[in-house]
Amino acid sequence: MKWFCIIFFIVGICQNTFSQDTLSFEQKVALYMKNRKPEAIFSFIDSTIPNCKLLTLNGDSLEVNQWKGKVTVINFWFSNCAPCIAEMPVLSEIQSKFSDTLVNFVAMTFEDAAKAEKIQGLKKFYFEHIVEAKSYIDLLGVKQYPKTLILSKDLTLMNVVGPIRHEFTKEDIESWKIELIEKIQKCLE
């Protein structure tokens, strides 16, 4: 009986110790998503984004305020981000639907001009490229890539659009593209 009590006691302790993490993977993900803080970029929705001097791919400087008067689409990306690279052809297709006189299409990265130029050539991604923009990206609070912003003509942030995900079907990608086009068109009204 003494041995039975000792074994029962040890099993009870072990069971209590090892069973404290009873959440499934899905529950852990849901808990994480519930408790994580949104990126700071979302705090700019319905606000004008800050002005800043930025560097273009060809070495010129420009200020964010130069985009005023047109709807502006800004895509945040970097060269080692597979989802960033994957959505570039779709973004280029969207760009082809709009006149340059109505919409600014801007690609912004924290990387240098050499990396951006290489990707631009490989992917035929002819947005206006802003390079070495880490401080501005940090100021906006963009943490996850890729991310696309849609700004009104007065540079008010209207929409933050998430990436094309790897599990998207062709139909999902087409829906994503149509939704982005509709959001741009709404800003043009």
C-alpha positions in Angstrom: 0.0 0.0 0.0 2.9 2.3 0.8 4.4 1.7 -2.7 1.0 2.3 -4.3 0.7 5.7 -2.5 4.2 6.7 -3.6 3.6 5.8 -7.2 0.2 7.5 -7.2 1.8 10.6 -5.7 4.6 10.6 -8.4 2.2 10.1 -11.2 0.0 12.9 -9.9 3.0 15.3 -9.8 4.2 14.3 -13.3 0.7 14.6 -14.8 0.3 18.0 -13.2 3.7 19.2 -14.4 3.4 18.0 -18.0 -0.3 18.8 -18.5 -0.2 22.5 -17.8 0.2 23.3 -21.5 -3.1 21.9 -22.7 -3.8 24.4 -25.4 -3.9 23.2 -29.0 -1.7 24.9 -31.6 -4.8 26.7 -33.0 -5.7 27.9 -29.5 -2.2 29.2 -29.0 -2.2 31.0 -32.3 -5.6 32.5 -31.5 -4.4 33.6 -28.1 -1.3 35.2 -29.6 -3.3 37.1 -32.2 -5.7 38.3 -29.6 -2.9 39.6 -27.3 -0.6 41.1 -29.9 -0.6 44.8 -30.5 -1.4 46.0 -34.0 1.4 47.7 -36.0 1.7 51.4 -35.4 0.9 52.1 -39.1 -2.8 51.4 -38.3 -2.9 54.4 -36.0 -2.4 56.6 -39.1 -5.7 55.5 -40.7 -7.8 58.6 -41.4 -4.7 60.8 -40.7 -2.2 62.5 -43.0 1.1 60.6 -43.1 4.1 62.6 -42.0 6.3 64.5 -44.5 9.9 63.4 -44.8 12.7 63.7 -47.3 13.3 60.4 -49.1 15.9 59.0 -51.5 14.8 57.7 -54.9 16.4 54.8 -56.8 18.2 57.1 -59.1 19.7 59.1 -56.2 17.3 62.1 -56.3 15.7 63.3 -53.1 12.0 64.0 -52.8 9.5 64.9 -50.1 6.4 62.9 -49.3 4.4 66.1 -49.8 5.3 66.0 -53.5 2.7 63.2 -53.9 -0.1 65.5 -52.9 -2.8 66.0 -55.5 -2.8 62.3 -56.6 -4.0 59.1 -55.0 -0.8 57.4 -53.8 -0.2 53.6 -53.4 2.9 52.7 -51.4 4.1 49.2 -51.3 6.7 48.2 -48.6 9.0 45.4 -49.6 12.5 44.0 -49.3 14.5 41.6 -51.5 14.5 38.5 -49.2 10.8 38.7 -48.7 9.2 36.0 -50.9 5.7 37.3 -50.5 6.9 40.8 -51.4 8.5 39.5 -54.6 5.5 37.2 -55.4 3.0 40.1 -55.4 5.0 42.5 -57.6 3.6 41.2 -60.9 0.1 41.7 -59.5 0.9 45.2 -58.3 2.4 46.0 -61.7 -0.8 44.8 -63.3 -2.8 47.1 -61.1 -0.5 50.0 -61.9 -1.2 49.4 -65.6 -5.0 50.1 -65.0 -4.4 53.7 -63.8 -3.0 56.8 -65.4 0.2 58.2 -64.0 -1.6 61.6 -63.9 -4.1 60.2 -61.4 -2.1 57.8 -59.1 1.4 57.6 -57.7 2.7 54.1 -57.4 5.6 54.0 -54.9 7.7 51.0 -53.8 9.6 51.6 -50.5 12.4 49.6 -49.0 15.0 49.9 -46.3 17.5 48.4 -48.7 20.0 50.1 -50.9 19.6 51.2 -54.5 21.6 48.2 -55.9 19.3 45.6 -54.4 16.2 47.6 -55.5 17.4 48.1 -59.0 18.2 44.3 -59.4 14.6 43.4 -58.3 13.1 46.2 -60.4 14.8 44.7 -63.5 14.0 41.1 -62.7 10.4 41.6 -61.8 9.7 44.6 -64.2 8.4 46.4 -61.1 8.3 50.0 -62.3 6.8 51.8 -59.3 8.7 54.9 -58.2 11.3 53.3 -55.9 12.3 54.8 -52.6 15.4 53.3 -51.1 17.3 53.4 -47.8 14.0 54.5 -46.1 14.4 52.6 -42.8 13.9 55.7 -40.6 10.7 56.6 -42.4 9.4 53.0 -42.4 10.1 52.9 -38.6 8.4 56.3 -38.1 5.3 54.9 -39.9 5.5 51.7 -37.8 5.5 49.2 -40.6 6.8 45.9 -39.1 5.4 43.2 -41.4 6.0 42.8 -45.1 4.7 43.2 -47.7 2.3 45.9 -46.9 0.5 48.3 -49.2 -1.0 51.7 -48.2 -3.6 53.7 -50.1 -3.5 57.4 -49.5 -6.0 60.0 -50.6 -5.0 63.0 -52.7 -4.2 64.9 -49.5 -2.0 62.0 -48.2 -4.6 60.8 -45.7 -4.1 57.0 -45.1 -7.3 55.4 -46.2 -6.4 51.7 -46.3 -3.7 49.3 -45.2 -3.7 46.2 -47.3 -2.0 42.9 -46.3 -0.1 40.6 -48.5 -1.0 38.0 -51.0 -0.6 34.9 -48.9 1.2 31.8 -50.0 -2.0 29.7 -49.6 -4.0 32.0 -51.9 -5.5 30.3 -54.9 -5.6 32.1 -58.3 -9.2 33.1 -57.5 -8.0 34.6 -54.1 -5.3 36.6 -55.9 -7.8 37.9 -58.4 -10.1 38.9 -55.6 -7.2 40.6 -53.8 -6.4 42.5 -57.0 -10.0 43.6 -57.6 -10.3 44.7 -54.0 -7.2 46.9 -54.2 -8.3 48.4 -57.5 -11.7 49.2 -56.0 -10.1 50.9 -53.0 -7.9 53.0 -55.3 -10.9 53.9 -57.5 -12.9 55.0 -54.3 -10.1 57.4 -53.4 -10.3 58.8 -57.0 -14.0 59.7 -56.6 
